[in-house]
């Protein structure tokens, strides 16, 4: 059986009142791809991931803190984080992003 997929991201976007919705798009041995929809006003305090990740913001507004540097969250912003890179999020408007976890 094929594990190929075809998805339309806008059809998957869903916001929770004062919360975050996450949906796994792909989970195979070396890669996990998750869609996150964060409601305005949400924050993720500084944390790390055990593997490298990419984050691609599709819509929204806020601040993405990577290490000691602050970056604007805007549609199209893309980031690569090495394993254990400290990062945090402050969401000002409903925000959608795709996080790709790169497992070794």
C-alpha positions in Angstrom: 0.0 0.0 0.0 1.3 3.5 -0.9 2.0 6.0 1.9 1.8 8.9 -0.5 -0.6 11.7 0.5 -2.3 14.7 -1.0 -3.6 17.3 1.4 -5.0 20.8 1.1 -3.7 22.7 4.1 -6.5 25.4 4.3 -9.0 22.6 4.6 -7.2 21.4 7.8 -7.0 24.8 9.5 -9.0 24.8 12.8 -8.7 27.2 15.7 -9.6 26.4 19.3 -10.9 29.1 21.5 -7.8 30.3 23.5 -5.8 27.3 22.5 -3.7 25.4 20.0 -4.8 22.7 17.5 -2.2 20.3 16.2 -2.7 17.8 13.4 -0.1 15.2 12.3 0.2 15.3 8.5 2.9 12.7 8.2 4.7 10.4 10.6 7.3 8.1 9.1 10.6 6.8 10.5 12.8 9.9 9.7 10.2 12.7 9.5 7.2 13.9 11.4 5.2 16.8 9.9 2.6 18.6 12.1 0.2 21.5 11.3 -0.2 23.9 14.2 -3.1 26.4 14.5 -2.6 28.8 17.4 -5.3 31.3 18.5 -4.4 35.0 19.0 -2.9 35.6 22.5 -1.3 32.2 22.9 2.3 31.8 23.9 4.8 28.9 24.0 7.5 29.7 26.6 11.1 28.8 25.8 11.6 25.2 25.0 13.8 22.9 22.8 13.3 19.9 20.6 15.5 16.8 20.7 15.9 16.8 16.9 16.4 19.4 14.2 13.2 21.0 12.9 12.0 23.4 10.3 9.1 25.8 10.9 7.2 27.4 8.0 4.6 30.1 9.0 1.7 30.1 6.6 -0.4 32.8 8.2 -0.5 34.9 11.3 1.3 37.5 13.2 3.5 37.5 16.3 7.1 37.0 17.5 9.3 34.0 17.1 12.3 34.0 19.5 15.2 31.8 18.4 18.0 31.8 21.0 18.5 35.5 21.8 17.1 36.8 18.5 13.5 37.9 17.9 11.9 37.5 14.5 8.5 38.6 13.2 6.0 35.9 12.4 4.7 36.7 9.0 3.2 34.5 6.2 6.1 32.8 4.4 8.6 33.1 7.3 10.7 29.9 7.5 13.2 28.8 10.1 15.6 25.9 10.6 16.5 25.0 14.2 19.3 22.6 15.2 18.5 20.1 17.9 18.1 21.6 21.3 17.9 25.2 20.0 15.9 27.3 22.5 12.9 29.0 21.0 9.6 30.5 22.0 6.4 32.0 20.4 4.1 34.9 21.1 1.0 34.9 18.9 -0.8 38.2 18.2 -3.2 37.0 15.5 -4.4 33.5 14.6 -1.4 31.8 13.3 -0.8 28.6 11.2 2.5 26.9 10.8 3.9 23.6 9.7 6.6 22.0 11.9 8.8 19.3 10.3 10.8 17.2 12.8 13.9 15.6 11.2 14.7 12.4 13.0 18.1 10.7 12.5 
